[in-house]
Amino acid sequence: MSENNKDLLDSLVSDWKKERPDLDASAMLIIGRILKLGKILEKSANAALSSNNIYYTDLDVLATLRRSGTPYELTPKQLMQSVLITSGAMTALLDRLLKLELIYRSPDPLDGRIKRAGLTKKGITVIDKAIEVRFKEADTSVGMLNEKERQLLSELLKKMTSYLDS
């Protein structure tokens, strides 16, 4: 590998090879890049969504409600199964979306202690615009990969996720 192609992770692993040759730090070439890539992609998604006045986490919840189908309502537990945030963060996020009038909260007909979250008309309009922006931004983010590379990367990431999530 030429010096021009080296990145921070190459340097870190090289430094560890010198300082602790007894350790194999090569897995960090993958893990470190995935972590860095996650931050870059989240920042890019938030920038793309800013014109809709929502954040990536907002989009995650709104999109989950939207793709659930009519009447676009779910319980907080159902939302938690589909998004990547903690239950405490979910409560704060639902409160924020409620204040923005993108969702409403209503008692669950089967259990009044549970407050379902549902999309308002404004919420449907916002998510329908935002998801188009998000899908275009995501496509741009993988634009340097051909179809075969996209499929391979998707399968490898799915394999890692499945293994580590079990």
C-alpha positions as CSV (number, residue, x, y, z in Angstrom):
1,M,0.0,0.0,0.0
2,S,1.4,3.4,-1.0
3,E,1.7,6.1,1.6
4,N,-0.9,8.1,-0.2
5,N,-3.5,5.4,0.4
6,K,-2.9,5.2,4.1
7,D,-5.6,6.4,6.4
8,L,-5.8,6.9,10.2
9,L,-6.6,3.3,10.8
10,D,-3.6,2.1,8.8
11,S,-1.4,4.3,10.9
12,L,-3.0,3.2,14.2
13,V,-2.5,-0.5,13.4
14,S,1.0,0.1,12.2
15,D,1.8,1.9,15.4
16,W,0.4,-1.0,17.5
17,K,2.5,-3.4,15.4
18,K,5.6,-1.5,16.5
19,E,4.6,-1.0,20.1
20,R,2.9,-4.4,20.8
21,P,3.9,-6.9,18.1
22,D,2.4,-9.6,20.2
23,L,-1.1,-8.2,19.5
24,D,-3.1,-8.6,16.3
25,A,-4.8,-5.2,15.8
26,S,-5.9,-6.0,12.2
27,A,-9.6,-6.3,13.1
28,M,-9.5,-2.6,14.0
29,L,-9.0,-1.9,10.3
30,I,-12.6,-3.1,9.8
31,I,-14.1,-2.0,13.1
32,G,-12.5,1.4,13.2
33,R,-13.6,2.1,9.6
34,I,-17.2,1.0,10.3
35,L,-17.3,3.2,13.4
36,K,-15.9,6.2,11.5
37,L,-18.2,5.5,8.5
38,G,-21.2,5.4,10.8
39,K,-20.4,8.9,12.1
40,I,-19.8,10.2,8.6
41,L,-23.0,8.7,7.3
42,E,-25.1,10.0,10.2
43,K,-23.6,13.5,9.8
44,S,-24.4,13.4,6.0
45,A,-28.0,12.2,6.7
46,N,-28.6,15.0,9.2
47,A,-27.3,17.6,6.8
48,A,-29.5,16.2,4.0
49,L,-32.6,16.2,6.3
50,S,-32.0,19.7,7.8
51,S,-34.1,21.3,5.0
52,N,-37.1,19.3,6.4
53,N,-36.2,20.5,10.0
54,I,-35.8,16.9,11.2
55,Y,-32.9,14.8,12.4
56,Y,-31.9,11.3,11.4
57,T,-33.5,9.9,14.6
58,D,-36.7,11.7,13.8
59,L,-36.7,10.2,10.4
60,D,-36.2,6.8,11.8
61,V,-39.4,7.0,13.9
62,L,-41.5,8.8,11.3
63,A,-40.4,6.3,8.6
64,T,-41.3,3.4,10.9
65,L,-44.7,4.8,11.5
66,R,-45.2,5.6,7.7
67,R,-44.2,2.2,6.5
68,S,-46.5,0.5,9.1
69,G,-49.4,1.3,6.9
70,T,-52.8,2.9,7.7
71,P,-53.5,4.2,10.3
72,Y,-49.8,4.8,10.8
73,E,-49.9,4.1,14.5
74,L,-47.6,2.0,16.7
75,T,-46.9,1.5,20.4
76,P,-43.6,2.7,21.8
77,K,-42.6,-1.0,22.2
78,Q,-43.3,-1.6,18.5
79,L,-41.3,1.5,17.6
80,M,-38.4,0.3,19.8
81,Q,-38.2,-2.9,17.8
82,S,-37.6,-1.0,14.6
83,V,-35.3,1.9,15.6
84,L,-31.8,2.1,17.0
85,I,-32.4,4.3,20.1
86,T,-32.9,3.6,23.8
87,S,-36.3,3.7,25.5
88,G,-35.4,7.0,27.4
89,A,-34.3,8.6,24.1
90,M,-37.6,7.3,22.5
91,T,-39.7,9.1,25.1
92,A,-37.8,12.4,24.5
93,L,-38.0,11.9,20.7
94,L,-41.8,11.3,20.8
95,D,-42.2,14.4,22.9
96,R,-40.2,16.4,20.4
97,L,-42.2,15.0,17.4
98,L,-45.4,15.8,19.3
99,K,-44.4,19.4,19.9
100,L,-43.5,19.7,16.1
101,E,-47.1,18.4,15.4
102,L,-45.7,15.5,13.4
103,I,-47.2,12.9,15.6
104,Y,-50.2,12.5,18.0
105,R,-50.4,10.3,21.0
106,S,-53.6,8.3,21.9
107,P,-54.5,5.6,24.4
108,D,-54.2,2.1,23.0
109,P,-57.7,0.6,22.6
110,L,-56.6,-2.7,24.2
111,D,-54.6,-1.2,27.1
112,G,-55.3,2.4,28.1
113,R,-52.0,2.6,30.0
114,I,-50.1,2.5,26.6
115,K,-50.0,5.7,24.5
116,R,-49.8,4.9,20.8
117,A,-47.9,7.2,18.5
118,G,-49.4,8.1,15.1
119,L,-48.6,10.3,12.2
120,T,-50.5,13.5,11.7
121,K,-51.2,14.8,8.2
122,K,-48.3,17.2,8.6
123,G,-46.1,14.2,9.7
124,I,-47.1,12.3,6.6
125,T,-46.2,15.2,4.4
126,V,-42.8,15.7,6.2
127,I,-41.8,12.1,6.1
128,D,-42.9,11.6,2.5
129,K,-40.6,14.5,1.4
130,A,-37.8,13.6,3.8
131,I,-37.6,9.9,2.8
132,E,-37.1,10.9,-0.8
133,V,-34.2,13.1,0.3
134,R,-32.8,10.4,2.5
135,F,-32.9,7.7,-0.2
136,K,-31.1,10.0,-2.7
137,E,-28.5,10.9,-0.1
138,A,-28.0,7.2,0.8
139,D,-27.6,6.3,-2.9
140,T,-25.0,9.1,-3.3
141,S,-23.1,7.8,-0.3
142,V,-22.6,4.4,-2.0
143,G,-22.2,5.9,-5.5
144,M,-18.6,4.9,-5.8
145,L,-19.6,1.2,-5.5
146,N,-20.9,-0.8,-8.4
147,E,-23.9,-3.1,-8.0
148,K,-21.9,-6.2,-7.3
149,E,-19.8,-4.3,-4.6
150,R,-23.0,-2.9,-3.0
151,Q,-24.5,-6.4,-2.8
152,L,-21.3,-7.9,-1.4
153,L,-20.9,-5.2,1.2
154,S,-24.6,-5.4,2.2
155,E,-24.3,-9.2,2.7
156,L,-21.0,-8.9,4.7
157,L,-22.5,-6.2,7.0
158,K,-25.6,-8.3,7.4
159,K,-23.5,-11.3,8.4
160,M,-21.5,-9.2,10.9
161,T,-24.7,-7.7,12.4
162,S,-26.4,-11.0,12.6
163,Y,-23.4,-12.6,14.4
164,L,-22.9,-9.8,16.8
165,D,-26.6,-9.2,17.5
166,S,-27.3,-12.8,18.6
